[in-house]
Amino acid sequence: MPTNRQVLLASRPEGQAKPDNFKLVSSETPALQDGQVLVRHHYLSVDPYMRGRMNDSRSYAAPQPVGEVFQGGTVGEVIESRNDAYRAGDKVVGMGGWQEYSVVDPKQPGVLRKVDDSQVPLSYYLGAVGMPGVTAWYGLTQIIQPKAGETVTATAATGAVGSTFAALAKARDCRVVGVAGGPEKCSYATEELGYDACVDYKAHGDVASMNAALKQACPDRIDGHFENVGGYILDAIMLRLNAHSRIVLCGMIAGYDGQPLPMAYPALLLTNRVKLQGFIVSEHMDLWPKALAELTGLVVSGKLRPRESISEGIASAPEALLGLLKSRNFGKQLVKLI
Ligand SMILES: NC(=O)c1ccc[n+]([C@@H]2O[C@H](COP(=O)([O-])OP(=O)(O)OC[C@H]3O[C@@H](n4cnc5c(N)ncnc54)[C@H](OP(=O)(O)O)[C@@H]3O)[C@@H](O)[C@H]2O)c1
C-alpha cells in the first residue's frame, strides 16, 4: 500500500489562521478490508467554510478535530477495490480530506459518488458541478426566485459560487451585476462569465462610493442579491434595493477571521419589505440532483466554463486556504496532486 502524505489541523487559530496551524505528515495506507476501496486523489477542494471549522465554536457543523486529517472535498480515481460496485479506474468525488489517498467504505451515505469526466473536467465536480455550483443554484432559484428582466447582484462575483451564479442568472434572463476585487477580475466577470456589469470594490472603498458605482451599474435598482462577503459592500447594496427584494445570505468571508461585520442600515429591510434568508447547502441534499442536472448541462453546452486557481502538491494546501481568505485566488481554488 502507498505512503500517504496528509495535512492535519495542528492547532486552532487565534484571530487570523496561519501556516503553523497545519502540519504535514506521512503515514502508511492501511490494507483494504472487504467492502472498501482505495482512492488516489487528483484534486483537493479548498473552500472558505474550512476557516470556520478550524474554530472550536458552535456552528451548523462540528469543528474539525485537532490532530486529524483536514476534512474537505476530493476528486480522484479508484486504484484498488474490494467492493463489487467499484472498479479500479472509476472516477469519484467524495470527502477524502487533505491527503493523497483515502480508504473509503462506500456503503456509508454521501462519502463517495462515481462521476463521468468524459464531458465535464474532473476538477469541476469540486466547483461548478459540485458543492459551490449547487450553492449558487439553491440561493438563486430557491431564495431569490428571479423573474426575467429583474436585476440580481452577487459579491465575490468571480469565485466558485459567483461564477456559477452568473451563468444561472443569465439563463433566467436577468440583468446580472457582480462585485469583485480589482480590474482584472471585473473584466473577466463581464467578458467571460456573462455579467452585464461588474463593480470593483477596491476602487470604491466606502459606502458612498460603492453606492454611486452600483447606481450606474443597476439603473433599475436591485431585486435579488447573493451575499458572499459582508461589511460595507452589503450596506451599499442595501441602499439600492427595490421594494420586495430578496437577499441570500450565503457567506460573510470578510469576517471569517473573527472581525465584526455590523450592518449599517437594518431599517431598510423593513421599509423595503426585504426577504433576507441564510442557508447551508448541505441541508438541501434532496435538491442536489436537480441542481447538478442543470449545472452539468451548462458546462457541457459551454455556457459555464469558469476558471480555476490551482496550487500544486499536498504541501501547498494550507497556503491555498490562507490565500483564499485574502482574495488571492482567481476562480475555484484547488490543490492538484497528480
Ligand atoms: N451557505 C453555504 O452553504 C455556502 C456554501 C459554499 C460557499 N459559501 C460561501 O460562499 C462564499 C463564496 O465561496 P467560494 O467557494 O465561491 O469562494 P471564492 O469566491 O472562490 O473565493 C473567495 C473570494 O472571496 C473574496 N474575498 C475574500 N476575502 C474578502 C474580503 N475581506 N472582502 C471582500 N471579498 C473577499 C475574494 O474575491 P475578490 O477578490 O473578488 O474580493 C475571494 O476570491 C463564501 O463566503 C463561502 O463561505 C456558502
The ligand as an SDF file (V2000), in Angstrom:
LIG
                    3D

 48 52  0  0  0  0  0  0  0  0999 V2000
  -24.0890   28.7750    2.6650 N   0  0  0  0  0  0  0  0  0  0  0  0
  -23.4820   27.7650    2.0780 C   0  0  0  0  0  0  0  0  0  0  0  0
  -23.9460   26.6070    2.1210 O   0  0  0  0  0  0  0  0  0  0  0  0
  -22.1920   28.0220    1.3360 C   0  0  0  0  0  0  0  0  0  0  0  0
  -21.6230   27.0340    0.5100 C   0  0  0  0  0  0  0  0  0  0  0  0
  -20.4660   27.3520   -0.2290 C   0  0  0  0  0  0  0  0  0  0  0  0
  -19.8920   28.6100   -0.1040 C   0  0  0  0  0  0  0  0  0  0  0  0
  -20.4480   29.5140    0.7480 N   0  0  0  0  0  0  0  0  0  0  0  0
  -19.8890   30.8710    0.8550 C   0  0  0  0  0  0  0  0  0  0  0  0
  -19.8660   31.4400   -0.4270 O   0  0  0  0  0  0  0  0  0  0  0  0
  -18.8330   32.4310   -0.4890 C   0  0  0  0  0  0  0  0  0  0  0  0
  -18.0190   32.2040   -1.7540 C   0  0  0  0  0  0  0  0  0  0  0  0
  -17.3890   30.9290   -1.6560 O   0  0  0  0  0  0  0  0  0  0  0  0
  -16.4860   30.3940   -2.8560 P   0  0  0  0  0  0  0  0  0  0  0  0
  -16.1610   28.9910   -2.5570 O   0  0  0  0  0  0  0  0  0  0  0  0
  -17.1290   30.7560   -4.1340 O   0  0  0  0  0  0  0  0  0  0  0  0
  -15.1530   31.2520   -2.6610 O   0  0  0  0  0  0  0  0  0  0  0  0
  -14.4880   32.1600   -3.7910 P   0  0  0  0  0  0  0  0  0  0  0  0
  -15.4420   33.2430   -4.1290 O   0  0  0  0  0  0  0  0  0  0  0  0
  -13.9720   31.2870   -4.8630 O   0  0  0  0  0  0  0  0  0  0  0  0
  -13.2360   32.7770   -3.0390 O   0  0  0  0  0  0  0  0  0  0  0  0
  -13.3680   33.7190   -2.0380 C   0  0  0  0  0  0  0  0  0  0  0  0
  -13.4120   35.1430   -2.6110 C   0  0  0  0  0  0  0  0  0  0  0  0
  -13.9720   35.9780   -1.6210 O   0  0  0  0  0  0  0  0  0  0  0  0
  -13.4900   37.2750   -1.8220 C   0  0  0  0  0  0  0  0  0  0  0  0
  -12.9970   37.7980   -0.5260 N   0  0  0  0  0  0  0  0  0  0  0  0
  -12.1930   37.1850    0.3450 C   0  0  0  0  0  0  0  0  0  0  0  0
  -11.9760   37.9830    1.4000 N   0  0  0  0  0  0  0  0  0  0  0  0
  -12.6530   39.1170    1.1650 C   0  0  0  0  0  0  0  0  0  0  0  0
  -12.8220   40.3230    1.8800 C   0  0  0  0  0  0  0  0  0  0  0  0
  -12.2340   40.5230    3.0690 N   0  0  0  0  0  0  0  0  0  0  0  0
  -13.6060   41.2720    1.3460 N   0  0  0  0  0  0  0  0  0  0  0  0
  -14.1950   41.0730    0.1450 C   0  0  0  0  0  0  0  0  0  0  0  0
  -14.0730   39.9590   -0.5770 N   0  0  0  0  0  0  0  0  0  0  0  0
  -13.3010   38.9910   -0.0600 C   0  0  0  0  0  0  0  0  0  0  0  0
  -12.3510   37.2130   -2.8190 C   0  0  0  0  0  0  0  0  0  0  0  0
  -12.8140   37.6720   -4.0750 O   0  0  0  0  0  0  0  0  0  0  0  0
  -12.4980   39.1950   -4.5350 P   0  0  0  0  0  0  0  0  0  0  0  0
  -11.0690   39.2220   -4.9310 O   0  0  0  0  0  0  0  0  0  0  0  0
  -13.4350   39.4470   -5.6320 O   0  0  0  0  0  0  0  0  0  0  0  0
  -12.7050   40.0180   -3.3360 O   0  0  0  0  0  0  0  0  0  0  0  0
  -12.0450   35.7410   -2.8810 C   0  0  0  0  0  0  0  0  0  0  0  0
  -11.5060   35.3790   -4.1250 O   0  0  0  0  0  0  0  0  0  0  0  0
  -18.0480   32.3090    0.8150 C   0  0  0  0  0  0  0  0  0  0  0  0
  -18.4840   33.3090    1.6830 O   0  0  0  0  0  0  0  0  0  0  0  0
  -18.4420   30.9370    1.3170 C   0  0  0  0  0  0  0  0  0  0  0  0
  -18.3110   30.8230    2.7160 O   0  0  0  0  0  0  0  0  0  0  0  0
  -21.5750   29.2390    1.4490 C   0  0  0  0  0  0  0  0  0  0  0  0
  1  2  1  0
  2  3  2  0
  2  4  1  0
  4  5  1  0
  4 48  2  0
  5  6  2  0
  6  7  1  0
  7  8  2  0
  8  9  1  0
  8 48  1  0
  9 10  1  0
  9 46  1  0
 10 11  1  0
 11 12  1  0
 11 44  1  0
 12 13  1  0
 13 14  1  0
 14 15  2  0
 14 16  1  0
 14 17  1  0
 17 18  1  0
 18 19  2  0
 18 20  1  0
 18 21  1  0
 21 22  1  0
 22 23  1  0
 23 24  1  0
 23 42  1  0
 24 25  1  0
 25 26  1  0
 25 36  1  0
 26 27  1  0
 26 35  1  0
 27 28  2  0
 28 29  1  0
 29 30  1  0
 29 35  2  0
 30 31  1  0
 30 32  2  0
 32 33  1  0
 33 34  2  0
 34 35  1  0
 36 37  1  0
 36 42  1  0
 37 38  1  0
 38 39  2  0
 38 40  1  0
 38 41  1  0
 42 43  1  0
 44 45  1  0
 44 46  1  0
 46 47  1  0
M  CHG  2   8   1  16  -1
M  END
$$$$
